[in-house]
Amino acid sequence: MFNNKVMMLTGGTGSFGNKFVELVLKKHNPKKLIIYSRDEYKQFLMQKKFDPEKYPALRFFLGDVRDLDRLKIAMRNVDFVVHAAALKHVPAAEYNPIEFVKTNIYGAENVVQAAISQKVSKVIALSTDKAANPINLYGATKLSSDKIFVAANNIVGNQKTSFSVVRYGNVVNSRGSVVEVFKNYIKKKSPYLPITDIQMTRFWITLEQGVNFVLKSFKRMSGGETYVPIIPSVKITDLAKAMAPKSKLKIIGIRQGEKIHEMMCPNESHYLTLKFKDHYVICPSPQNFDKKNNFIKNSIGEKGKKVDSKFEYSSDKNKFLNIKQILEFNKKSS
């Protein structure tokens, strides 16, 4: 599907972007793989990691998703776009809300407009569990972004551009993750690890799993779906015990805008939610989409079934990893 095609990744110099490039160049043979981001230093570091002579398909394009004209230039002749660019720090969003609105909402609309104008084939936007029933500004902007991408399918007309969303939880060992925080405390030989709340749980996924799920979603999508992988949860206290069994736990209190548990499929959307073998699909509202497409059978022939009226997919009502399994997960992600 991706061989001899042009792919573009916004926000491509982050943790997801680095793993995405690694796996795509290892498993596929794209004509071009464009990294679109605003940080020239991170692009420089990425070019050192992925030697342009060894990977001639790789391109680095400086630009901001707030800049529609620049996006249009970058998307010329592009077949597939992954939109990963976002401001993500929850407390920073509470203090600087308009900056998150500009990047996460206006930027999403710019990606949609650029993709339609340049006749991109398929676009997948990365979401977050914080977008489901959001209580913080970051989650609210990502929910807005999700809805912008889903609704974009209504304005393409006869054009074959389609848009979908992939939503998943905490990425193990990604930049700024709790694993990284704990590692820093362990490195400094701290006698304790900070825990915001003793009950806190999170969904758990590796970068490689996240990238592979996005690539598979391109094959599955027809447009308008929100894809959610079926993944385990961890108790943050178990994570701390796994990483530093001799350290004490220090309760520091919940950060501004933080949840104790995360949600990926809220109960309020149960009537739109389908369960497949390894993922859920939240379908778009039937009022705005072709009623002939009920999304039960996807583009690669997989079949789903409707969930019951009590269904919700939250990190505290899920399968949990034990300490041994957490260590195995972390090892895979190191």
Secondary structure as GFF3:
##gff-version 3
##sequence-region A 1 334
A	DSSP	beta_strand	6	10	.	.	.	ID=ss1
A	DSSP	alpha_helix	15	27	.	.	.	ID=ss2
A	DSSP	beta_strand	32	37	.	.	.	ID=ss3
A	DSSP	alpha_helix	40	49	.	.	.	ID=ss4
A	DSSP	beta_strand	58	62	.	.	.	ID=ss5
A	DSSP	alpha_helix	68	74	.	.	.	ID=ss6
A	DSSP	beta_strand	80	83	.	.	.	ID=ss7
A	DSSP	alpha_helix	90	95	.	.	.	ID=ss8
A	DSSP	alpha_helix	97	100	.	.	.	ID=ss9
A	DSSP	pi_helix	101	106	.	.	.	ID=ss10
A	DSSP	alpha_helix	107	117	.	.	.	ID=ss11
A	DSSP	beta_strand	122	126	.	.	.	ID=ss12
A	DSSP	three_ten_helix	129	131	.	.	.	ID=ss13
A	DSSP	alpha_helix	137	151	.	.	.	ID=ss14
A	DSSP	three_ten_helix	152	154	.	.	.	ID=ss15
A	DSSP	beta_strand	162	166	.	.	.	ID=ss16
A	DSSP	beta_strand	170	171	.	.	.	ID=ss17
A	DSSP	alpha_helix	178	187	.	.	.	ID=ss18
A	DSSP	beta_strand	192	195	.	.	.	ID=ss19
A	DSSP	beta_strand	201	205	.	.	.	ID=ss20
A	DSSP	alpha_helix	207	220	.	.	.	ID=ss21
A	DSSP	beta_strand	226	229	.	.	.	ID=ss22
A	DSSP	beta_strand	233	235	.	.	.	ID=ss23
A	DSSP	alpha_helix	236	243	.	.	.	ID=ss24
A	DSSP	beta_strand	248	251	.	.	.	ID=ss25
A	DSSP	beta_strand	263	265	.	.	.	ID=ss26
A	DSSP	three_ten_helix	267	272	.	.	.	ID=ss27
A	DSSP	beta_strand	273	275	.	.	.	ID=ss28
A	DSSP	beta_strand	279	282	.	.	.	ID=ss29
A	DSSP	three_ten_helix	286	288	.	.	.	ID=ss30
A	DSSP	beta_strand	305	306	.	.	.	ID=ss31
A	DSSP	beta_strand	313	314	.	.	.	ID=ss32
A	DSSP	alpha_helix	323	333	.	.	.	ID=ss33
###
